[in-house]
């Protein structure tokens, strides 16, 4: 049975600390839910919980889990269930979805699930929402059928967001078609809602609704559109009707793959090993012909570049994260450990937590 965690006040931003070295940008963690071949599902779930505890112990603001279906080495097909398990085994860290693929679910059901989570764990739950990538393969069509998702359901994403917000925030009939249906349970404050994406459409939707945006820099370069960040800020319209969160100013988090180890050389070796596994699993090795050490190394390095993986000892990681934060004027960085084993992911979070990332100029100016 899931236990109820005590009410925990929202923690101050890490960049508000009195560290004489100066402020540091808040760090959060994204768990993608994959695991190495040969690991049982039960052990993989234990690894996720251990990684969440590591993140909490080292001061991360949030710990989010992704939603992936029909992935043989995945354990994150049901984010709400996994979040409940993690929240019951941690005490302070915010827990949430990174994210719920809204076209896969009735928005009213998502609102009920996350309202229940927020009731069980007051002030600790985030609802990150996104939409799945489009596809025309037989596997995509079969998954759509299994999830009872109509082909092209992603085109209804704006209406789905509005339906979710109307129900979750208890809006009036002008902004909530289900106004006459009570949301139960209704927590004292709703979970925080964030929009995730790597393209301009999701960014614009987040801005127009006054919601925080998480730019998926950790995704493939093929889908990342860096211009989405400025599009988000340009589209931002303050909306004070966001109970429990600030809808008056934009908030940008940037997710990034990281491998952090004691030395640059070890981090590169670990990153290349994981990249080779990712490339082989995705089938990218086929065009390169027969396997050889040189070709495998080339493919692994290409994969690291494709997923824009930051790797190195803490000093190198700090410099690259600072450059990334400055490039996008980020308010928060979301660290997605690239490795496949729980122990390795926990090490990346532990070592990256030592990193100080100076806030971009706009945040420093806002504090003066």
C-alpha positions in Angstrom: 0.0 0.0 0.0 1.3 3.4 -0.9 2.0 5.5 2.2 1.4 9.2 2.5 4.4 11.5 2.7 4.3 14.4 5.1 3.6 17.9 3.7 6.9 19.4 2.6 7.2 23.1 2.0 8.5 24.0 -1.4 12.2 24.3 -1.2 14.1 27.5 -2.0 15.8 27.7 -5.3 19.5 26.5 -5.0 20.5 29.8 -6.7 19.1 31.6 -3.6 21.8 30.0 -1.4 24.3 32.1 0.5 27.2 30.0 -0.9 30.2 32.5 -0.9 31.1 31.1 -4.3 27.9 32.6 -5.7 24.6 31.4 -6.9 24.1 28.2 -8.9 21.4 27.2 -11.4 18.9 24.6 -10.1 19.5 21.0 -11.2 16.8 18.4 -11.7 17.0 14.8 -12.9 15.2 13.0 -15.7 14.9 9.2 -15.6 14.2 7.6 -19.0 13.5 4.2 -17.5 15.8 2.1 -19.7 18.1 -0.6 -18.4 20.9 -2.8 -19.5 20.2 -6.2 -21.1 20.1 -9.0 -18.6 18.7 -6.8 -15.8 15.3 -8.0 -14.5 12.4 -5.6 -14.5 12.2 -5.9 -10.7 15.9 -4.8 -10.4 15.4 -2.0 -12.9 12.6 -0.5 -10.8 14.8 -0.8 -7.7 17.5 1.0 -9.6 15.1 3.8 -10.5 14.2 4.3 -6.8 17.8 4.2 -5.7 18.6 6.8 -8.4 15.8 9.0 -7.1 17.1 8.7 -3.5 20.6 9.7 -4.8 19.1 12.8 -6.5 17.3 13.7 -3.3 20.4 13.3 -1.1 22.4 15.5 -3.4 20.0 18.4 -3.6 18.3 18.0 -7.0 15.0 19.9 -7.3 13.0 17.3 -9.2 13.1 13.7 -10.3 11.0 13.0 -13.3 10.2 9.7 -15.1 9.5 9.4 -18.9 6.7 7.5 -20.6 7.8 4.9 -23.1 5.7 2.0 -24.5 6.8 -1.4 -26.0 10.4 -0.8 -25.2 11.9 -4.2 -24.3 14.4 -2.7 -21.8 12.1 -0.1 -20.3 10.2 0.1 -17.0 8.5 3.4 -17.5 5.3 2.6 -19.4 3.0 3.8 -16.5 4.5 7.1 -15.1 1.8 7.7 -12.5 2.3 4.3 -10.9 6.1 4.6 -10.9 5.8 8.2 -9.5 3.6 6.9 -6.6 6.2 4.3 -5.8 9.1 6.8 -5.9 7.3 9.4 -3.9 6.5 7.0 -1.1 10.2 6.1 -0.9 11.6 9.6 -0.9 10.8 12.5 1.4 11.5 16.0 -0.1 12.3 15.9 -3.7 9.6 16.9 -6.2 8.6 13.9 -8.3 6.8 13.9 -11.6 6.4 12.9 -15.2 8.8 13.8 -18.0 6.4 13.4 -19.4 2.9 12.0 -19.8 2.2 11.7 -23.5 -1.2 13.4 -23.4 -2.7 12.0 -26.7 -2.3 8.5 -25.2 -4.7 9.2 -22.3 -8.0 10.9 -21.6 -7.0 14.3 -20.1 -9.7 13.9 -17.4 -8.1 10.6 -16.3 -4.6 12.2 -16.2 -6.0 15.0 -14.0 -7.5 12.4 -11.6 -4.3 10.5 -11.4 -2.1 13.5 -10.6 -4.6 15.0 -8.3 -4.5 11.8 -6.3 -0.7 11.8 -6.3 -0.7 15.4 -5.1 -3.2 14.5 -2.4 -0.9 11.6 -1.2 2.2 13.7 -1.4 1.2 17.4 -1.0 3.4 20.0 -2.6 5.7 17.4 -4.3 4.1 16.4 -7.6 4.8 17.8 -11.1 2.8 16.9 -14.2 5.0 17.2 -17.3 3.0 16.7 -20.5 4.0 16.2 -24.1 3.0 14.5 -27.2 4.5 11.3 -28.8 6.4 11.5 -32.0 4.5 10.8 -35.2 5.2 7.6 -37.1 3.9 5.6 -40.0 5.5 2.2 -39.4 3.6 -0.9 -38.6 4.9 -0.8 -35.1 3.5 2.8 -34.6 0.2 1.8 -36.0 0.0 -1.3 -33.7 0.9 0.8 -30.7 -1.8 3.4 -31.6 -4.3 0.5 -31.7 -3.1 -1.0 -28.4 -3.5 2.4 -26.7 -6.8 3.1 -28.4 -5.3 6.2 -29.8 -6.8 7.5 -33.0 -4.3 8.1 -35.9 -3.3 11.7 -35.9 -4.5 12.2 -32.3 -1.5 14.4 -31.6 -3.1 17.2 -33.7 -5.6 17.6 -30.9 -2.9 18.4 -28.4 -3.9 22.1 -27.8 -7.5 21.1 -27.0 -6.2 18.3 -24.8 -4.0 20.7 -22.8 -6.9 23.1 -22.3 -9.2 20.2 -21.1 -6.5 19.0 -18.7 -5.9 22.5 -17.3 -9.6 23.3 -17.0 -10.3 20.1 -14.9 -7.1 20.3 -12.9 -7.3 24.0 -12.0 -11.1 23.9 -11.4 -11.8 26.6 -14.0 -15.2 28.0 -14.7 -17.5 26.9 -17.6 -15.9 29.4 -20.0 -12.6 27.5 -19.7 -13.7 24.0 -18.6 -16.2 22.0 -20.6 -16.4 19.5 -17.7 -17.1 22.2 -15.1 -20.1 20.3 -13.8 -18.0 17.2 -13.1 -16.1 17.5 -9.8 -12.5 16.4 -9.7 -11.9 14.0 -6.9 -9.8 14.0 -4.9 -9.1 17.7 -5.2 -5.8 18.6 -3.4 -5.3 21.9 -1.6 -3.2 23.0 -4.6 -2.9 21.2 -7.9 0.4 19.7 -9.2 2.7 21.9 -11.1 2.1 21.6 -14.9 5.0 21.8 -17.4 5.0 21.3 -21.1 7.8 19.3 -22.7 9.0 19.3 -26.2 11.8 20.0 -28.7 9.8 21.8 -31.4 8.2 25.1 -32.0 4.6 23.9 -31.7 4.9 22.6 -28.1 6.9 25.7 -27.2 4.3 28.1 -28.5 1.5 26.1 -26.7 3.3 26.4 -23.4 3.9 30.1 -23.9 0.4 30.9 -24.9 -0.9 29.2 -21.8 1.6 30.7 -19.4 3.2 27.4 -18.5 6.8 26.4 -17.9 8.5 24.8 -20.8 11.1 22.0 -20.8 13.2 22.0 -24.0 14.2 18.5 -24.9 17.9 19.1 -25.8 18.6 15.4 -24.8 16.5 14.2 -27.8 18.0 13.5 -31.3 19.3 16.5 -33.2 16.8 15.3 -35.9 13.9 16.5 -33.8 15.4 19.4 -31.8 14.6 22.9 -32.9 16.7 25.3 -30.8 14.6 28.2 -32.1 11.7 26.8 -30.1 13.2 28.4 -27.0 12.8 32.0 -28.3 9.5 31.0 -29.7 8.3 30.1 -26.2 9.4 33.4 -24.7 7.9 35.4 -27.6 4.6 33.5 -27.3 4.4 33.8 -23.5 1.2 35.3 -22.1 0.9 35.6 -18.3 -1.9 33.6 -16.9 -2.5 34.2 -13.2 -5.2 31.4 -13.1 -2.6 28.7 -12.3 -3.3 27.7 -8.7 -0.1 26.7 -6.9 2.4 27.9 -9.5 3.6 31.1 -11.0 2.0 31.7 -14.4 3.1 35.3 -14.7 6.6 34.8 -16.2 8.3 32.3 -18.4 10.3 29.5 -16.9 12.6 27.4 -19.1 14.3 24.2 -18.2 16.7 22.4 -20.6 17.1 18.7 -20.4 20.5 17.3 -21.4 22.3 13.9 -21.5 25.2 13.7 -19.1 27.9 11.1 -18.2 30.0 12.3 -15.3 32.9 10.3 -13.9 36.1 10.9 -11.9 38.2 11.6 -15.0 37.5 12.9 -18.5 38.9 9.6 -19.9 36.7 7.4 -17.8 33.6 9.4 -18.7 34.4 9.3 -22.4 34.9 5.5 -22.2 31.6 5.1 -20.3 29.8 7.4 -22.7 31.1 5.5 -25.8 30.2 2.2 -24.3 26.6 3.3 -23.8 26.4 5.0 -27.2 27.6 1.8 -28.9 24.7 -0.1 -27.2 22.2 2.6 -28.1 23.3 2.5 -31.7 23.2 -1.3 -32.0 19.7 -1.4 -30.4 18.4 1.2 -32.8 19.8 -0.6 -35.9 22.0 2.3 -37.0 24.9 -0.1 -37.4 23.5 -1.7 -40.6 24.6 1.0 -43.1 28.2 0.8 -41.9 28.7 -2.7 -43.1 30.6 -5.4 -41.3 31.6 -4.7 -37.7 35.1 -3.6 -36.9 36.6 -1.7 -33.9 37.1 1.4 -36.0 33.5 1.4 -37.3 32.1 0.7 -33.9 34.0 3.6 -32.5 32.8 5.8 -35.3 29.2 4.8 -34.8 29.4 5.4 -31.0 30.9 8.9 -31.5 28.3 9.7 -34.0 25.6 8.6 -31.5 27.1 10.8 -28.8 27.0 13.8 -31.2 23.4 12.9 -32.3 22.2 13.0 -28.7 24.4 15.9 -27.7 25.8 14.0 -24.7 27.9 16.1 -22.2 30.6 13.9 -20.7 33.6 14.4 -18.6 34.9 14.9 -15.0 33.0 17.5 -13.0 35.1 20.4 -14.1 34.5 19.7 -17.8 30.8 19.0 -17.3 30.5 22.2 -15.4 31.9 24.2 -18.3 29.7 22.5 -20.8 26.5 22.9 -18.7 27.3 26.6 -18.1 27.7 27.1 -21.9 24.4 25.3 -22.5 22.6 27.3 -19.8 24.0 30.6 -21.3 23.0 29.6 -24.8 19.4 29.2 -23.9 19.2 31.6 -20.9 17.9 28.6 -18.9 16.2 28.9 -15.6 16.9 25.2 -14.7 18.8 22.3 -16.1 17.4 18.8 -16.1 20.1 16.1 -16.1 19.3 12.9 -18.0 22.1 10.4 -17.1 23.0 8.6 -20.3 24.2 5.3 -18.8 22.1 2.1 -18.7 22.9 0.8 -15.2 21.4 2.2 -12.0 24.8 2.4 -10.4 26.3 4.4 -13.2 23.3 6.8 -13.4 23.5 7.4 -9.7 27.3 8.2 -10.1 26.5 10.8 -12.8 24.0 12.5 -10.6 26.2 12.4 -7.5 29.2 13.9 -9.3 27.2 16.4 -11.3 25.7 17.7 -8.1 29.1 19.0 -7.2 29.0 21.3 -10.2 28.2 25.0 -9.9 26.5 26.4 -13.0 26.4 30.2 -12.8 22.9 31.5 -13.7 22.6 33.3 -17.0 22.7 37.0 -17.0 18.9 37.4 -17.0 18.6 35.5 -13.7 21.4 37.4 -12.1 19.8 40.7 -13.1 16.4 39.6 -11.8 17.9 39.0 -8.3 19.4 42.5 -8.1 
